[in-house]
Amino acid sequence: MLPNYLFEISWEVCNKVGGIYTVLSTKAETLSHVDGLNVVYIGPDLWAENDNPLFTEDKRLWKKWRNSIVDEKFKVRCGYWEIPGRPKVILVDFDAYFSEKESFYYMLWDNYKVDSLHAYGDYDDSVMFGYAVGCVIESFYKFHLTEKDNVVVQAHEWQSGSAALYLKKVLPAVGTIFTTHATSIGRSIASNGKPLYDFFEEYNGDQMADELNVQSKHSIEKQSAHNVDCFTTVSELTAKECSQLIERDIDVILENGFEKDFVPTGAKFDEHRNEARALRLRVARALTGSQISDDALLIGIGGRMELRNKGIDLFLETMARLNACEELERDVIAFIDVPAWSDGGRGDLQKRLASSDNEWNTPLADPYLTHHLCNFNEDAIAVSIRRMGLANYDGKNRVKVIYVPCYLKGNDGIFNKDYYDVLIGNDLSIYPSYYEPWGYTPLESVAFHIPTITTNLAGFGLWVNSELKRNGLLSDGVEVVERNDSNYFETADVITKIICTFAKISEKEVAEYRSKAVKLADKALWKHFIKNYLRAYDFALRAAESRK
């Protein structure tokens, strides 16, 4: 059974924040080819009077429905998401719904025992966004649809769980899906430095939520999971986490795929790669004042600013060991592309890059940093770089670490290219994650032909192992190293040896590794994973059918 209407809700619709944006935006094109399926994405209208470059408003879209609304709180903009497939979108302004916050919180408690008493931070905004979205879908349904229609609502993450709970109450004929991409309590345990895996089976989610002060987020996530028709997550790894910490087994696993239409091909690929590589080298030379060789090994890590969870700390530990490795015979430049609190490119670096020079003899101040940091003395990555002696003050070190603390959108002042147009220049990517429910960054790297190292604590790493029927090796395109709560330094040693070996292999072998990486990436295209979404829709609709 398939829906003829699907409403997909996320804080990241037309709002480029993190991995969920990539999930939704790359999947849209594939969903557009499912016969008879009308997909409507719903997100927050956060741009107010400013133009959102990802959204084009169309005031003709669903005009009769919008004109029929008399509720003054009801403020929506309808249009198209400027991504492949150009799906229809409703952006919701939820500010006016705060006048009903107390009554809505009472409804959540009375019907679902959602604890909102300990709310703080982004909780109120997220839950009221969900409430507003629920009201919008209810209105749309009553104007355009009937119980004869097969309708599914999919809510992503706890931030939109309240929409699913509201709709379960007011529109029982609608099938509801709740997808957690990472449990709030699992992420909190890992982020607070506690051993998530050694004592995994001893953890109680409710107890840990009290201890770590995330009771309300955990509560709405847990109750959303327990009360929707279909509960889903992105990997076997997180499925186990949900069973233990949320006490609800997963109904369907929805792996994160991608579309490779953003990866250049043929001569264009080589052209983009050569440009990116030359730019990476030029920035490193200008910043460090070092005579870096043209055949330097370019290594990268990227993603969200989570020092421990994303394995950035272990990446730096590995670079420190690599720097002391006598077997290393090539220069290495290690790029950390992780957005932080920065306010533009460094003027002194911009001046060097604007010159006709290509070699410099003196380093700039803080020769590891491409952009100004607003919290220079507190930034976790910058502090770690200085503490570990990786700040490039000694120009003789073979390993240079370059920290790029900004979103690469083409206007950062230093690279002035989009992230993918810089990523393509890397020779090797390393994502030694401690907590990673899926792992889009390693998947993106292999899509760009970059051999990649990840861990068995990343959903993507476990997926690679399952595809290969053994632990992945770098010669397969992806090496999956074993990581646990007690082998931090041993893992750093393992990755150091892998890099040293990779740095010595022939160009022919490198080409084979790169080819294998692409073949693995091709197995993760949405055309392979979309069947699991169709299963989830069917699962939810069959549950809703009994309520009709």
C-alpha positions in Angstrom: 0.0 0.0 0.0 1.4 3.4 -1.0 0.3 6.9 -0.1 -1.0 9.3 -2.7 0.0 12.2 -0.3 3.2 12.3 1.7 4.0 15.2 4.1 7.6 15.1 5.1 8.5 17.4 8.1 11.9 18.6 9.2 13.6 21.6 10.7 16.0 21.3 7.8 13.6 21.8 4.9 15.0 24.7 2.9 17.3 25.2 5.9 20.8 23.9 5.3 22.0 22.9 8.8 23.3 19.3 8.8 23.0 15.8 7.6 19.2 15.7 7.5 19.2 18.4 4.9 21.3 16.1 2.7 19.0 13.2 3.3 15.9 15.1 2.3 17.3 17.1 -0.6 19.0 14.2 -2.3 16.0 11.9 -1.9 13.5 14.3 -3.4 14.4 13.5 -7.0 13.9 9.8 -6.5 10.6 10.2 -4.7 9.4 12.4 -7.6 9.4 9.3 -9.8 7.1 7.2 -7.6 3.9 6.9 -9.5 0.9 8.6 -7.9 2.8 10.0 -5.0 2.4 13.7 -4.2 5.1 14.9 -1.8 4.9 18.0 0.2 7.9 19.1 2.3 7.2 21.3 5.4 9.8 23.3 7.2 10.1 26.5 9.4 10.0 29.9 7.8 13.1 31.3 9.3 14.1 33.9 6.8 11.4 36.5 7.7 11.8 39.4 5.2 15.0 38.1 3.7 15.1 36.0 0.5 15.8 32.3 1.1 18.1 31.2 -1.8 16.8 27.6 -1.4 13.1 28.6 -1.7 11.0 30.1 -4.5 7.6 31.3 -3.5 4.6 30.6 -5.8 1.5 32.5 -4.6 -0.7 30.5 -7.1 0.1 27.2 -5.3 -2.9 26.0 -3.3 -4.3 29.5 -3.5 -8.0 28.5 -2.7 -6.9 26.7 0.4 -4.8 29.6 1.7 -7.6 32.1 1.0 -10.1 30.0 2.9 -8.1 30.3 6.2 -9.5 32.9 8.6 -7.2 32.0 11.6 -4.8 34.9 12.1 -2.1 32.6 13.5 -2.0 30.7 10.2 1.0 32.1 8.3 2.5 30.0 5.5 4.4 30.5 2.3 4.1 27.9 -0.5 6.5 27.3 -3.3 9.4 25.1 -4.5 12.6 23.9 -2.9 15.4 24.7 -5.3 17.0 21.3 -5.5 16.8 18.5 -8.1 13.2 17.6 -8.6 12.0 21.1 -7.3 9.5 19.5 -4.8 6.6 21.5 -3.4 7.2 23.1 0.0 5.2 24.8 2.7 7.2 27.0 5.0 5.5 27.7 8.3 5.8 30.8 10.5 5.1 29.4 14.0 5.6 32.4 16.2 1.9 33.2 16.7 1.3 29.7 18.1 3.3 30.4 21.2 0.1 32.0 22.6 -1.2 28.4 22.9 2.0 26.9 24.3 0.6 26.0 27.7 -2.6 24.4 26.4 -0.6 22.4 23.8 1.9 21.2 26.4 -1.0 20.1 28.6 -2.5 18.1 25.6 0.9 16.4 25.0 1.0 15.5 28.7 -2.6 14.5 29.0 -2.6 12.3 25.9 1.0 11.1 25.6 2.7 11.9 29.0 5.3 14.2 27.3 7.3 16.0 30.0 7.8 19.6 29.0 8.5 20.9 32.5 12.3 20.7 32.0 12.3 22.5 28.7 15.2 24.8 27.8 17.2 26.0 24.8 15.6 25.1 21.5 12.9 22.9 22.9 10.0 25.4 22.9 10.8 26.6 19.3 10.9 23.0 18.1 7.8 21.8 19.7 5.8 24.8 18.8 7.0 24.4 15.2 5.7 20.9 15.3 2.3 22.1 16.6 2.0 24.7 13.9 2.9 22.2 11.2 0.3 19.8 12.6 -2.4 22.5 12.4 -1.3 23.3 8.8 -1.5 19.7 7.7 -4.9 19.3 9.4 -6.2 22.3 7.5 -4.8 21.1 4.2 -6.2 17.6 4.7 -9.7 18.9 5.5 -9.7 21.2 2.5 -8.2 18.9 -0.1 -8.4 15.3 1.1 -10.7 12.7 2.7 -10.4 9.4 4.4 -10.4 7.7 1.0 -7.0 9.2 0.4 -3.9 7.3 1.6 -1.9 9.9 3.5 1.4 9.5 5.4 3.2 12.0 7.6 6.9 11.5 8.2 8.4 13.6 11.1 12.2 13.7 11.3 13.9 14.0 14.7 12.5 15.1 18.0 12.2 18.6 16.7 9.1 17.6 14.7 7.8 14.8 16.8 5.0 17.0 18.2 3.5 17.3 14.7 3.2 13.5 14.5 1.6 13.3 18.0 -0.9 16.1 17.2 -1.9 14.5 13.9 -2.3 11.1 15.5 -5.0 12.6 17.7 -6.8 14.9 15.3 -6.5 12.9 12.0 -6.5 9.2 13.0 -6.8 8.1 9.3 -3.4 9.5 8.6 -0.4 7.1 8.8 2.4 8.5 11.0 6.2 7.8 10.8 8.8 9.1 13.2 12.4 8.9 12.2 15.2 9.5 14.7 18.6 10.1 13.1 20.4 10.1 16.4 18.8 9.7 19.8 19.0 12.8 22.0 20.1 10.7 25.0 22.7 8.6 23.1 24.3 11.7 21.7 24.3 13.3 25.2 25.9 10.3 26.8 28.7 10.3 24.1 29.1 14.1 24.2 29.5 14.2 27.9 32.5 11.8 27.8 30.8 8.8 29.3 31.6 5.3 28.0 28.5 4.6 25.8 29.5 1.2 24.6 31.3 -0.6 27.5 28.2 -0.3 29.7 25.6 0.0 26.9 23.2 -2.7 28.2 23.3 -1.1 31.7 22.1 2.3 30.6 18.5 3.4 31.2 17.4 6.2 28.9 15.0 7.9 31.4 17.6 7.8 34.2 20.4 9.2 32.0 18.1 11.9 30.7 17.6 13.1 34.3 21.3 12.9 35.0 22.3 14.9 31.8 19.4 17.3 32.0 17.8 16.4 28.7 14.5 15.1 30.2 12.1 17.0 27.9 13.9 16.3 24.6 14.2 12.6 25.6 10.5 12.6 26.6 9.1 13.9 23.4 11.4 11.7 21.3 10.5 8.6 23.3 6.7 9.3 23.3 6.8 10.0 19.5 8.6 6.7 19.0 6.0 4.8 21.1 2.9 6.4 19.7 3.4 6.6 15.9 2.5 3.9 13.5 6.0 3.3 12.2 9.2 4.0 14.1 12.4 4.2 11.9 16.1 5.1 12.1 19.1 5.2 9.8 21.2 2.2 10.8 21.5 -1.1 12.7 23.8 0.8 15.1 21.1 3.3 16.1 18.4 0.6 16.0 20.1 -1.0 19.0 20.4 2.3 20.7 16.7 2.9 20.3 15.8 -0.5 21.7 18.0 0.1 24.8 17.5 3.8 25.5 14.0 4.6 24.1 12.7 1.1 24.8 11.0 0.7 21.4 12.2 -1.5 18.6 12.6 -0.1 15.1 10.0 -1.1 12.5 12.0 -0.2 9.4 15.6 0.9 8.9 16.0 3.8 6.4 19.6 4.0 5.3 20.8 7.4 4.0 21.4 7.3 0.3 22.5 10.0 -2.1 22.4 11.1 -5.7 25.6 11.5 -7.6 24.4 14.3 -9.9 26.6 16.7 -8.0 29.8 14.7 -8.8 31.4 15.8 -12.1 32.4 13.1 -14.6 35.1 12.5 -17.2 37.4 15.4 -18.0 35.3 17.7 -15.8 36.1 15.6 -12.8 39.9 15.8 -13.4 39.6 19.6 -14.0 37.7 20.2 -10.8 40.1 17.9 -8.8 43.2 19.6 -10.2 41.8 23.1 -9.4 40.9 22.0 -5.8 44.2 20.4 -5.2 46.1 23.5 -6.5 44.0 25.7 -4.3 44.5 23.6 -1.2 48.3 23.6 -1.7 48.4 27.4 -2.3 46.5 28.1 0.8 48.7 25.8 2.9 51.9 27.4 1.5 50.6 30.9 2.0 49.6 30.2 5.6 52.6 28.3 6.7 55.4 29.8 4.6 56.6 26.3 3.9 58.0 24.8 0.7 55.4 22.1 0.5 56.0 19.6 -2.4 53.5 19.3 -5.2 53.0 15.6 -4.4 52.0 16.3 -0.8 49.3 13.9 0.5 46.1 15.9 1.1 44.0 14.4 4.0 40.7 15.7 5.2 38.0 15.5 7.8 34.8 17.5 7.9 31.4 17.7 9.5 29.8 19.1 12.6 31.7 20.6 15.5 31.7 17.6 17.8 35.2 17.0 18.9 34.7 13.5 20.4 31.7 12.2 18.6 33.0 12.9 15.2 36.4 11.7 16.0 38.1 15.0 15.4 40.2 14.5 18.6 41.4 11.1 17.3 42.1 12.7 13.9 44.4 15.1 15.6 46.0 12.4 17.7 46.7 10.5 14.5 48.3 13.6 12.9 50.6 14.0 15.9 51.7 10.4 15.6 52.1 10.7 11.9 54.3 13.7 12.3 56.7 11.6 14.4 56.6 8.6 12.1 59.9 7.9 10.5 58.3 5.8 7.7 56.5 8.9 6.3 58.3 10.0 3.2 55.9 12.6 1.9 54.6 16.0 3.0 51.1 15.7 4.5 48.5 18.5 4.7 45.6 17.7 7.0 42.5 19.8 6.5 39.8 20.2 9.1 36.8 21.5 7.4 34.5 22.0 10.4 32.3 25.2 10.7 32.8 27.1 13.9 32.2 30.6 15.3 34.2 32.5 12.7 33.7 36.0 11.1 35.5 35.9 7.8 38.7 35.1 6.1 42.0 36.4 7.5 43.1 39.6 5.8 46.8 38.7 5.8 46.1 35.4 4.2 43.8 37.0 1.6 46.6 39.4 0.7 49.1 36.6 0.1 46.6 34.6 -2.0 45.9 37.7 -4.1 49.6 38.1 -5.0 51.3 36.4 -7.9 53.6 34.5 -5.6 53.3 30.8 -5.1 56.1 30.3 -2.5 56.6 32.1 0.8 59.4 31.9 3.3 57.8 33.0 6.6 54.6 31.8 8.3 51.7 34.0 9.2 50.7 34.3 12.8 48.7 31.2 13.9 49.7 29.4 10.7 47.1 26.7 11.0 44.0 28.9 10.9 42.4 30.2 7.6 39.6 32.3 9.1 39.2 34.6 12.2 37.8 32.7 15.2 35.5 34.7 17.5 36.3 32.5 20.4 40.0 31.8 19.6 40.9 30.9 23.2 37.9 28.5 23.7 37.4 26.8 20.3 37.9 23.1 21.1 39.7 22.3 17.8 42.1 25.3 17.9 42.9 24.6 21.6 43.6 21.0 20.7 45.9 21.9 17.8 48.0 24.2 19.9 48.1 21.8 22.9 49.3 18.9 20.6 52.0 20.9 18.9 50.3 20.8 15.5 50.1 24.6 15.0 52.7 24.6 12.2 55.1 26.9 14.1 58.0 24.6 13.2 58.1 24.7 9.4 60.2 21.5 9.3 57.3 19.3 10.3 56.2 17.0 7.5 52.6 17.2 8.7 50.8 20.5 8.4 47.3 20.9 10.0 45.0 23.5 8.4 41.8 24.4 10.3 39.0 25.8 8.1 36.4 26.9 10.6 33.6 28.1 8.2 30.9 26.9 5.9 32.3 26.6 2.4 29.6 28.1 0.3 31.6 29.9 -2.4 32.0 33.2 -0.5 34.2 32.4 2.5 37.0 34.8 1.5 39.8 32.2 1.2 38.7 29.3 -0.9 35.6 30.9 -2.4 34.3 27.5 -3.6 31.5 25.2 -2.4 32.4 22.4 0.0 32.2 19.7 -2.7 34.4 21.8 -5.1 37.1 21.7 -2.3 36.5 18.2 -1.1 37.3 16.8 -4.5 41.0 17.8 -4.1 41.6 15.4 -1.2 43.7 12.3 -1.6 42.4 10.6 1.5 39.5 11.2 4.0 39.5 10.1 7.7 36.4 10.1 9.8 37.3 8.1 13.0 33.9 8.6 14.6 33.0 7.7 18.2 29.3 8.4 17.8 27.9 8.5 14.2 24.4 7.0 13.5 25.1 7.0 9.8 27.9 9.1 8.4 27.2 11.2 5.3 30.7 12.7 5.2 32.5 9.4 4.5 29.8 8.6 1.9 30.3 11.9 0.2 34.1 11.3 0.1 33.8 8.0 -1.6 31.3 9.4 -4.1 34.1 11.8 -5.0 36.5 8.9 -5.6 38.4 9.5 -2.3 39.6 6.4 -0.3 38.2 6.8 3.2 38.8 5.6 6.7 35.9 5.3 9.1 35.0 3.1 12.1 32.7 0.4 13.2 30.9 3.0 15.4 29.5 4.7 12.3 26.4 3.3 10.7 28.0 3.8 7.3 31.1 1.8 8.4 28.8 -1.1 9.5 27.0 -0.9 6.2 30.3 -1.2 4.3 31.2 -4.3 6.3 27.8 -5.8 5.6 28.1 -5.1 1.8 31.6 -6.7 1.8 30.7 -9.5 4.2 33.9 -8.6 6.1 35.7 -5.6 7.5 36.4 -3.0 4.8 40.0 -2.3 3.8 41.4 0.8 2.1 42.0 -1.3 -1.0 38.1 -1.7 -1.0 37.8 2.1 -1.1 36.8 2.2 2.6 38.7 1.0 5.6 36.6 0.3 8.7 38.8 0.3 11.8 37.6 -1.2 15.1 36.9 1.4 17.8 35.5 1.0 21.3 35.6 2.9 24.6 39.1 1.8 25.6 41.3 1.6 22.4 41.6 5.3 21.5 45.4 5.3 21.3 45.6 1.9 19.6 43.1 3.2 16.9 45.4 6.2 16.4 48.3 3.8 15.8 46.3 1.7 13.3 45.2 4.8 11.3 48.8 6.1 11.3 50.1 2.9 9.8 47.4 2.9 7.2 48.3 6.4 6.1 52.0 5.6 6.0 51.3 2.6 3.8 48.9 4.6 1.5 51.5 7.3 1.1 53.9 4.8 -0.5 51.7 3.0 -3.0 52.0 3.5 -6.7 49.7 5.8 -8.8 48.2 2.7 -10.3 47.3 1.3 -6.9 45.8 4.6 -5.9 43.7 4.6 -9.0 42.4 1.2 -8.1 41.5 2.3 -4.6 39.7 5.3 -6.0 37.8 3.1 -8.4 36.7 0.8 -5.6 35.5 3.8 -3.6 33.2 4.8 -6.4 31.8 1.3 -6.7 30.9 1.3 -3.0 29.3 4.7 -3.3 27.2 3.5 -6.2 25.7 0.8 -4.0 24.4 3.6 -1.7 22.4 5.4 -4.4 18.8 6.3 -3.5 17.5 3.9 -6.2 18.7 1.1 -3.9 17.5 2.5 -0.6 14.2 4.0 -1.6 12.5 0.6 -1.2 12.8 0.8 2.5 10.9 4.1 2.6 8.2 2.5 0.5 8.0 -0.3 3.1 7.7 2.3 5.9 4.8 4.0 4.1 3.0 0.7 3.7 3.6 -0.1 7.4 2.1 3.2 8.5 -0.8 3.0 6.2 -1.8 -0.5 7.3 -1.8 0.7 10.9 -3.9 3.7 10.0 -6.3 1.6 8.0 -7.6 -0.1 11.1 -8.6 3.3 12.5 -10.6 4.4 9.5 
